[in-house]
Amino acid sequence: MDDATKRIGVPAPHRELISRLRWEAHKWLHEQGYAEIVLPSIWVQSEEYGVEEFSLAHSRMSADLDLRLLQSPEFPLFSAMAEGLTPSYTFGRCYRYEADASFSDGNYLMEFEQLVFAQSGTTVEEMAALTDQLVIHLAKVLGIDLDQREFFHLGPGGLVPEHITNGLAVECLAFLTLPEESTLEHRDRLLKKLTDAGARCFALDASADEPGPQTLAAQQRYLIDWSDADHDAVEEIVRKAAGPGLNATWNMYPPFHWRPSEVTDSTYRVRSITSRRERAADGSECITDAEFYLGGLEVIHIRGYADHTQFLENLEHAGLPDLRRRYEYLLPVLEKAPSGMVASFIGWERLIAVLLGLPSASDVPYFPRAGNGAPRW
């Protein structure tokens, strides 16, 4: 094997499986009636997270022509959907400088892929259920048995009855599945060790009879919450105790505004400028989004889109000047967009890494680069 081949990030035994999973995703989406479309990698300025995009230049190109590499396929896909191209899907390239490139887990890449499928006239719940089926199908190809009844849903109480909330920010949690051979005595000792270290432990019951988190119940699957001060000690205990469970968990309808303790690279004061907003029973303002965690890693994001009026309001809430001018090209599209537009964005490398049991998403692409552009080979 020559040096160039050695530098390729994908472990050789997994290359055929990675290729097959991509083919299976194409096949499954076609069977569901989705048409494949190819979106551009070059777009006008959008900076949907308020963060800088990669600019393009050419010696023969006018300096007045401001072209950017896409941070995600969202805006060209949104435009195509609004013009009536639905249902559809694409494997879209994403180019993003990630400030978290120093993370050692390799899940932040400068260039990565999103598998996105979208349609109008649907709901976030319906799209989540369809996304579950795709994940289950891909897992089955690898011999992993996932049951949709095990997919746990967290969300604001009173907004949608079947969503159970414990008031925790799911993106700040660890997920723990105890091995099948664990005894009740072993479980109780472990939970005591975690609580002594400063954690709060919430059991997840995936049965249809009693859904929802229950403090220190008899089930074998848990959400672990901790303070910043206790993070390292608790994480070490969880890492050593974790079983093989994938802990499929949806965080439904997150808050519109960032939580005070959240760390984000976004320069907007709000979580999303494109999402539809709804009001929960407790008065909190939520977005019609859903985040899917597998193996403790966020791998999928679903977005229900705002109409013309709410989009303009979201731009005002974002708190940056001149956003209306930046998105002027989207406004005519929004005016004629169909209702109920929803898209499912799958972080392809992350999903494949979790399903194959790879250490990080950087083990999936052939030529991985860290979020700051540094090669990972």
N, C-alpha and C positions, 0 to 999 in steps of 0.2 A: 504493500500500500504506500503510495507516494505521500509527500507532505501535504499537498493540496487536498487529497482525499481525507487525510487525518483531521484537517481543520474543519471539515464539514460537520455541523453541529448535530445532525440526526444520527442516533445510534443505528448501526446497520441493520440489526434484527427487526427494527420497527419501521423501516422505510416502506416495506410492502404493505404493512397494516395501515400506515398513514395514507398511502395512496388509495387503498381500498375504502377507507372511511370517507374520503372525499367523494369517491365514486358513489358510495351508498347514499350520501347526503343528496347528491344530484338526483339519483334515481328515486329516492323517497319523495323529494319535493315535486318532481314531475308527476309522480303517482297521485299527489294531493291536488294536482291541477295548477301548480305554479309554473310560470314561464320564466326561463332564464334570460336576464338582460345583462349587458356589459356596460358599466358606467365609466366615466372618465376618471383618471387619476389627477387630472389638472382641472382646477376650478377657479372661480374668482374668490376674492377674500370673503371668508365667512367667520373663521375663528369662533366656532360655536360654543367653545368653553371660555371664550375671552382670552385665550392664550395664543401666542404667536404661531403662525404657520410657516412652513418652508416656502420661500419666495423663489420664483424661477426667473432666470435671465438668459439672454442670448445676444451675441454680438450684433445680430441683424434684426433684433426685436425692439420695437419702440419702447422707450423708457416709460411711456404713459400706460403701457399695457401691464396691468398688475395681475399676474397669474400665480396661483398657489397650488401646492400639493395638498390633497385632501387629508384632513384629520380623521374623517370617517365618511362613509358613503351617504350620510344622512341627507344632505341637501339636494344632490342630484337625484337620489331615489325619491325624495319627497316631491320634487318637481315632476318626475315621471308619473308618480301615482296620482298627483293632482290633475294631470292631463288625461287620466283614465287608464294608465297601464297598470292593471291590478287583476288578479294577484301575481306577484312576480318575486324573483329572488336573484341574488348576485353574490359572488365572492369578491368583495371589494378590498383593494389595498388601502392601508392607512399609514400615514407618515406623521410621526408625532415625537417631538422632543419631550421626554419625560424627566421632570426634575427628580423623580424617584429612581433614576437609573442606578444609583448607588446600592439599591436593594440587592442583596446577595442571592435572592431566590430565582432570579432570571426571568421573572414574569413581566418585566417592563421592557418592551422592545421598541426600537425606533421605527421599524418597518414591520407591519404585521397584517393579518387578514381578519376581516369580519365576514361571516356568512350572514347575510341579511335576507329575510323574507317578509313580505308586507302585503297587506290588502286593506280595502275599505269595507265599511258596513259590518265591522266586527267590534269586539271588546277586548280589553286587556286580559280578562279571564279566559276568553275563548282562545286567544293567541298563546297564553301560557299553557293551556291544556294541549294545544297542538305542538308547542315546543317540547313539552314533556314527552310526547310520543316520538319525536325525532331523537331526543336524548336516549330514550329507552331502546329505540331501534339501533342506534350506533353502539350502545353498550352491549346489546345482544350479539352483534357481530363479533364482539371480543369475548363472548362467553360470560358477560356480567349480567346478572339477573336483577333488574330494577323493576319495582312494582310502583305504579303511579299512586297507590294508596299511601306510600311512604313519603310522598312529596309534601313536605310541611309548608303551610302558608302563614306568614306573619303579616299583620296589617292593622290599620287603625280600626278599633272597635266602633261599630255603628255605621261605618261607610258601606261595607259589604259584609253581611252576616257571617259568612263562612270563614272570614279572616279573624284569626285570634291574635291578640297582641299582649305582650307583657311590658310594654313601654320601653323596650330596649332598642338600641340602634344595632340592627343585625350586622352591619358592616364592621362593628367593633367587637364581635363575638368570636369565640372559638367553638368548633363543633367537635363533639366527642362521642364516638360509638364504642362501647365496651365489647371486647371479644365475647363470642358466644359461650366460651368456657368459663367466663367470670362467674364467681359465686356471689350471692348477696353479701356475704361477709367482706369479700374483696371490694365490691362496689361501695359499701358503706365506709370502709377504710379510705378508699380513694376520694370519695366525696368529702369526708372529714378533712383529709389532707388539703384538698382544694380550698375549702372554706377557711381553714386555719391560715392559708396563705393569702387570704383576702378576696377569694372569688365568690361569686354567687352562681349556683348551679340550678338550672331549670330543665326538668325532664321533658322530653318531647314524646308524646303518645301519638303514634301514627294511625291508631285504629279509628274506624268511623264512629264508634260509640262515644268516645271521650277525647275529642281533639283538643289540643292546646297544651301550653306549658303548665306543669305542676311542680311545686318545689319538692325536690328530693323524693319523687315518686319511685315506683318499682321498675320503671322501664329502663332500657339499657342505652338510650340515646339522649344526649344532653346538649344544651347551650351553656357555655361558660362565659361569664361576664366578670370583668375586673376593673380596678382603677388603674390609672397610669403608673402609680407608685408600685403596684403589685404585679405589673405586666410580666417582667422577666421570670419571676418565681413561678407564677401560675402557668405561663406558656411552657416552661420546662416540664412541669408535671403533666400537662396535657399531652405534650409531644411524646413522652415516654409511655403514657397509658393508652393512647389512641389505638383503636382497633381498625379494621379495614373498611368501615362504613363510609359511604360517599356523602351521607347526610344531605340529601337533596332538599333545599330550602328556598322558598320564595319570600322576598321582602316586598310586599305589595303596597302601593300608594305611599311612597316616602314623602316627608314634608317638603313643601315648596321652597322654604328658606333653609339654608344650611344650619345644622345644629351648632350651638356655640362651641362645642368641643371638637367639631370635625376639622380635619386637615385636608385641604384641597388645593390643587393648582389653579382652579378656576378663578378668574378675576371678577366674575359676576357675584352679586349678592344673593342670587337664587340658584337652585339646583339645575334648572332647565329653562331655556327661553322658548322651546318649541312644544312643550308638553301642555296638554289640557289640564286645567285645575278643577278640583272639586273640594267641597267643604265636608269634613268629618263631623260626627255627632258632637265631639268635644269642642268644636269651633275651630280646630286647626285646619290650615289650608294644605292640601296634599296635591301631588301631581299624579296623573293616571299612568304611572310607570311601574315596572316591576323588575327587581334584581334577583337573579338566580345564582345561588351558591352551591357548588359541588366540591366535596372534599375541602370545605372551608375557604374556597377561592371563588370570587365572583367571575362567572364565565359567560353570563347572558344578561342582556338588558332589553326590556320591552318598553316601547313608548307609544302612548296614545296621543295623537297630535291635536294641538290647539286650533281653533278656527281663526279667522282673520282678526276678529276683535280681541280675543284673548292673547294672540301672538303680539299685537301691538302693546297690550297691557304688560305682558311679560318683559318686553324690551324696556319699558319704563321701570319695572321692578328691578331689572338687572343692574341699574345704577351707573352705567357707563354712557358718556355723551356720544351722540352721533350714530347710535345703533340703527335708528330708522333709515338713515341714508345708506348704511352698509347693506341692509337687507331689503332695499327698495325693489330689487329684482324679484323677490319672492312674493310681494304683496299682490300683484295681479294673479299669480298662481293660486294663492290662498283664497281669493275671492270666488274662484270657481271649483275649489277642491271639494270632493265628495265627503260626506260625513263618515265618522267612525274609521278614520285612517289609523292603522296600528302597524308597527314594525317590530320585529324581533331581531336584535343584533347579537350574534354569537361570536365571542372571542375565540376564533377557530383554534389557534395554537394553545390557548389555555384549556379549552375543552378537551382537545386531543391529549394534552399532557396529563390531565387528571384521569381520563379513561384508560390510558396506557400505563399509568403509574410512574410517569417520568418525573424527575426532580423539579423541572421547571418548564415553562413555555419555550425557553430558549433551546430546548432539546428537540423541538419539532421542526423549525425551518432549516433549510440547508445552510444558509449563511446568516446566522443570527447576529444582530447588533443590539447592544444595550441602548437604553433610552437616550443616552447622550451621544450615540453614534459609534461608540467603541466596539470593535469586533469582540464577539464572545467565543471565537474559536481559538 
